Amino acid sequence: MWKTLNGGTVYDLTIHLVLVTKYRYKAINRPILERLRGIFQDICLKWECELIEFSGESDHVHLVIAYHPKIPLDKFVGNLKTVSSRLIRKEFAEHVDSFYRKKVFWKIGYSVNSCGGASLEKIKQYVQGQKVPN
């Protein structure tokens, strides 16, 4: 899914992001998981990104996101975590408060990996196979 920026720059960036609940408490139930999907979709749109895939379990979520290169990744992920935590704590207060006394939901940090269509070996072969000028 190639996209173009000003000046003819093209990009196709996809990340796999994993967020884990604080202390890995099993605080995510089905209604929270469904609400998180909507929250993350809305945030992605505001940041000119696209939530391609989303799922999770009771203590973590996985997001596959088409990512815009002009966005600082740490700020984007920080916004995903802050907004989702605030809304989930507000909308599901009784449930979340049974796990956490402080205003927390996500563990500090996250896991993010780049993903795409070609393996690293294929890309390395392509780069090595370039016709070097004389």
Secondary structure, DSSP 8 states (H G I E B T S, - for coil): --EE-GGG-EE-EEEEEEEEBGGG-----HHHHHHHHHHHHHHHHHTT-EEEEEEEETTEEEEEEEE-TTS-HHHHHHHHHHHHHHHHHHHTHHHHHTT-SSS--B-SS-EEEEE-SS-HHHHHHHHHTS----
